[in-house]
Amino acid sequence: MDLKDLYRDVILDHNKHPRNFGRLDPCDTSADGNNPLCGDRLTLTLRLDGDRVSDIKFEGKGCAISTASASLMTEAIKGKDGVAIKHLSTLVHQALTAHGDDSLPPAELGKLAALAGVREYPARVKCASLCWHTLDAALKHRTNSLGETPTGPATVSTE
Amino acid sequence: MEHHANIVPWQMLCQRTGATLKVAPIDRRGELDLATFKALLSNRTKLAAFTQVSNALGTVLPIKDMIAAARAAGALVLIDGAQAVAHQRVDVQALDCDFYAFSSHKLYGPTGIGVLWARESVLREMPPWQGGGDMILTVSFSGTTYNDLPYRFEAGTPNISGAVGLAAAIDYLDALGIERAHAHEQRLLKRATAALKAIDGLQIIGEANEKSGVISFVLDGVHPHDLGTILDDEGVAVRTGHHCAMPVMDFFDVPATARASFGCYSDDADIDQLVRALGRAREVFG
């Protein structure tokens, strides 16, 4: 285990300069995620074009891993449809939780592969996965109220 | 500066009984506002519950004064001693409180057991809180008579191995000399406080005049959880997070802190290693 595998330059950069930070108003769907044990909080707001995420922003407070993961996620999924997002989400989850597996993460993860160092720090996996769980809640929330404005934000808690 | 364990049960009690929970404020140093605490007491105060030492800040509260004031108002007094018992001698009779609670695992004992001491006259008036084996004298289908103190509060098979382990931990601390442990920790606390204050961008959360051996702190630009991972990598174990004391995190407007704690086993080399490891955190985060 090397700290540099966890805190790679991409992660430090996205922590210091988070992309797509803020709130979309109006938005088509949104969700709050929080990690009560460590206090990380995150709000996602999304604009949709049919099944495609046309725009996404996040805001919240958290550690470098959770901030960078959310920032990288917003970059990666913008423009993608539900099926592509689900596929990416599964790959990320596998990369984060493959404890003891030193094979390289799949190339299609792109920059998201930088998060794979988390797999050697089990206590930090939930920091990196919070945004993906929140995204899942936001997309499900939208599906449940198809054609209607969401009545309130969906919430997800990773404990 | 209370632990959730001394907040949530009282909120639950208030919901059940309609009682009102009043909270005494603290100041920016993390010290209790004793005058306001006293002003909040009245002849309608049923119970005053406070910690002896804050787990999140290290503040040692002026409990002798607080107990005297609460008892003078006619309230029962409960002390959360979880953070105190491993670090100073406690004499519940001299304190003159009604209840004193602590956990074994904060005293180097096993998890899953703790102690709730209560004044005998109070216990005599209390109904059993749990029914089962051992707490009875006789049982028939027409009724049950309860056993004497303390058995009436000890329903079911007790945590025997836990009690044996806790007794061994207490014997260990006694043999070591709790006053010696206290003096040792106080010396380390002073030295570490000075060392941490010298670090640029480091802010100590909780600077009460009288503290027990913990230092809660934040470092500019490094979230406490990242700090925890890096310190861990450097062989330094700290607690990070809200320390089950979310209201005090809100008060100081921090999402979490890192907290270095000193026990009878800590030494000067541990402080040096902590300072070095904090330097490493600075390097990683640039």
Interface residues (C-beta under 8 A of the other chain):
Chain A: M1 L3 K4 L6 Y7 L12 L37 C38 G39 D40 K61 G62 C63 A64 I65 Y121 A123 R124 C127
Chain B: V222 H223 P224 H225 D226 T229 I230 D233 T240 G241 H242 M246 M249 P255 A256 V284 F285 G286
